[in-house]
Amino acid sequence: MDKGYIHTDSALWDEGKSAESWTKGAAGILPGANWVPDWPAPDLLKNVPADLYMKTLVKLADGKTPETPYEKQMAEFRKPENWAAAKVVMS
């Protein structure tokens, strides 16, 4: 918190308030469940067009090989259903 990585009020926020911060591009991390590609990720795409999260999921859904450490982590820890959902949202 001292370095500003975590907002001082974050412990008081519900899921909606946390998502609001993330979809505005004000937060780099959003802990979330498997429905994040359905909500709130589409709002992130509207507000922050160069979103790496969704682009990586679409790449995986297209069957491309993960190359970067981030892509490899997403391939290992995100379910294929998330990849497909991201592709639908992005189309």
C-alpha positions in Angstrom: 0.0 0.0 0.0 2.8 2.4 0.7 4.0 2.1 -2.9 0.5 2.6 -4.3 0.2 -0.9 -5.8 -3.0 -1.5 -3.7 -5.5 1.2 -3.1 -5.9 2.0 0.5 -9.7 1.5 0.3 -9.5 -1.8 -1.6 -10.5 -3.9 1.4 -13.8 -2.1 1.5 -14.7 -2.5 -2.2 -17.2 -5.0 -3.5 -16.8 -6.8 -6.8 -18.5 -4.0 -8.7 -16.3 -1.3 -7.4 -13.1 -3.4 -8.0 -14.3 -4.1 -11.6 -14.9 -0.4 -12.1 -11.3 0.5 -11.2 -10.0 -2.3 -13.5 -12.2 -1.4 -16.5 -11.2 2.2 -16.4 -7.6 1.1 -16.7 -6.8 2.4 -13.2 -5.9 -1.1 -11.8 -3.5 -3.5 -13.4 -4.9 -6.6 -11.7 -8.4 -7.9 -11.1 -8.7 -11.1 -9.1 -11.7 -12.8 -10.6 -13.6 -16.0 -11.5 -14.0 -17.7 -14.8 -16.7 -15.3 -15.9 -14.3 -12.3 -16.1 -14.2 -12.6 -20.0 -18.0 -12.2 -20.0 -18.0 -9.5 -17.2 -16.3 -7.1 -16.7 -13.7 -7.6 -19.5 -15.9 -6.3 -22.3 -16.0 -2.9 -20.5 -12.2 -3.0 -20.3 -12.0 -3.4 -24.0 -14.3 -0.3 -24.6 -12.2 1.8 -22.2 -8.7 0.5 -22.8 -8.4 -0.7 -26.4 -4.8 -2.2 -26.1 -5.9 -4.7 -23.5 -3.3 -7.6 -23.3 -5.6 -9.8 -21.2 -8.3 -10.3 -23.8 -5.9 -10.4 -26.8 -4.0 -13.2 -25.2 -7.1 -15.2 -24.6 -8.2 -14.8 -28.2 -4.7 -15.9 -29.4 -5.0 -19.0 -27.3 -8.6 -19.6 -28.6 -7.2 -19.4 -32.2 -4.8 -22.3 -31.3 -1.6 -20.2 -31.5 1.3 -21.2 -29.3 1.9 -19.0 -26.3 5.3 -17.3 -26.6 5.7 -14.7 -23.8 5.8 -15.7 -20.1 2.5 -13.9 -19.7 0.9 -15.9 -22.5 2.3 -19.2 -21.1 0.9 -18.4 -17.7 -2.5 -17.6 -19.2 -2.4 -20.9 -21.2 -1.6 -22.8 -18.0 -4.0 -21.2 -15.6 -7.0 -20.0 -17.6 -9.5 -22.6 -18.8 -10.1 -23.1 -22.6 -13.7 -22.1 -22.0 -12.3 -18.6 -21.0 -10.4 -18.5 -24.3 -13.5 -19.2 -26.3 -15.6 -16.7 -24.3 -13.0 -14.0 -24.9 -13.1 -14.7 -28.6 -16.8 -14.3 -28.7 -16.6 -11.0 -26.7 -13.9 -9.7 -29.0 -15.8 -10.5 -32.3 
